[in-house]
Structures are given as C-alpha cells and as structure tokens.
Amino acid sequence: MADFSAKDVQELRKSTGAGMMDAKKALTEAEGDMEAATNILREKGLAKASTRTDRDNKEGLVVIAQNETGAALVQLKSETDFSAKSDAFSALAQKMAEAVLADGPEGLAALEAELEDLKLNVKENIEVGTAVQYLTPEGAVLDAYLHGAKAGVLIEATGVDAEVLHEIALHVAFAKPTYLSRDEVPADDVEKERAVLLEITKKEGKPEQAWDKIVEGRVNSWFSDRVLLEQGVFGEKETVAQKIGDGSITRFTLATIG
C-alpha cells in the first residue's frame, strides 16, 4: 500500500488544483511520490485549475438560505453564465448558503473539496465571493431578497415595519449603495472627492465666494449615490432615512453578479 498521508493529498491538491479523489488516486499510483503524482495529474489533464485563478469570473449566482433564526447569503462566481446555470453549480451554491447559515462563513471549509472538484469539472475559475451570516437579535427584523439569482440583499433593522424593510431591500438591489451611513465612508475618499470637485468648480468659472457652497452641494450628491440612508427610495425624493422614520437600519449586505 502506498505510504502517504491526508496532508500529502491536501498538499498535492493545493499545488495542482486537482480534486481530492484524483489527488489520492495519483499518489496511490505514484506510491506516495509527490513529483510523480503531479506528473500523473498533468498527463491526465487534471492539474489545470490552479492556472485559471487569474481569469475574470464575473458570472455566477447569488444564493440565500433562511430559517427562523436568521439568513445567509453566498455569492459563487464563475467565468461563464453557462456554468452558473448548471445543476451542479446551483446545488453547491445552495449547499454553501446552508452551511453559512448553520456555521457562519467558516462552514465553507467543509465544502472545499466539492468546490475544487467543480472547478475541475467545468474547467473555470470558480470561487466564493461574498459569504455572510445574519443571526437576527431579539427585537430586530430581517429581510432577505433575491433578484433573479443575480443580486441578493440581507438587511436588518429595528423599529421598522416588515413591509417597509422589504421595500428598502428592493431599493438596495436597485440602487446598489456601498455604505449604510456617511460615517462609514473613509475620510480619505471624501477629501479626495472634495478636492476633485473643487477643481471642477474652479474650471467652470464659478465665482470664488460660491466655491464652498457649490462643492458642499456636490459632495452631498456624491454621498447620496453611495450611502443608503441618504438615497432617494427608487430614485424618488423621499430618502431611505425619511422612509424608516424613527426606525434604524443596523446593517445590510448586497452581492451582485455582472
């Protein structure tokens, strides 16, 4: 019997991108010799996944799993829409969402072998993007919204009606905010944008005494493009902050494909 360990199998998988069973078979055939096993995998065309990691993978699926305790969202990325629509791809994505719901993102470790096998089967750069778990605390309300498997939203709030929160979830998928509040926007990003807007204002020939006011208005508009609470709901005048009234949105996650 070949003398090799589970750690050897894992090392071979990592170095070649081969599936677990293929790596084990190659080591058995090579009687535990790592270099010979690598050559066996190459000869069989099974050591190619690792060379695909630099390929764009802008397609895929967003999947949500939910139960009475919370929800989980997983974004599984692929190179082509064709692969994303396969039964094996969607089944693994759903399995991943269930694992994250049960154990958090750490639960994905148990599915690593299945992910590697899928990479080899479809011969694409497949990887997990966003993977989050929301365990909703008592007194909070959670909404999970999936838009055609190409956009998924988890959003949590307190003091907000469930129907209103669902409307906000739809808005998030529509408007694609990056931050919840302007306090979350990095100060360096704000100052860089302010400097750019000041130069634009100067070149437009605006009077110098009006620069500060004009720039401030443009910075506020820049915030409203990125900050959920300051966005107009579906582009209308009423902002998300106004829509929720005295309620509070505590967090949200948006994952999109394409």
Secondary structure, 3 states (H helix, E strand, C coil): CCCCCHHHHHHHHHHHCCCHHHHHHHHHHCCCCHHHHHHHHHHCCCCCHHHHCCCCCCEEEEEEEEECCEEEEEEEEECCHHHHCCHHHHHHHHHHHHHHHHHCHHHHHHHHHHHHHHHHHHCCCCEEEEEEEEECCCCEEEEEEEECCCEEEEEEEECCCHHHHHHHHHHHHHHCCCECCHHHCCHHHHHHHHHHHHHHHHHCCCCHHHHHHHHHHHHHHHHHHHEHHHCEHHHCCCEHHHHHCCCEEEEEEEEECC
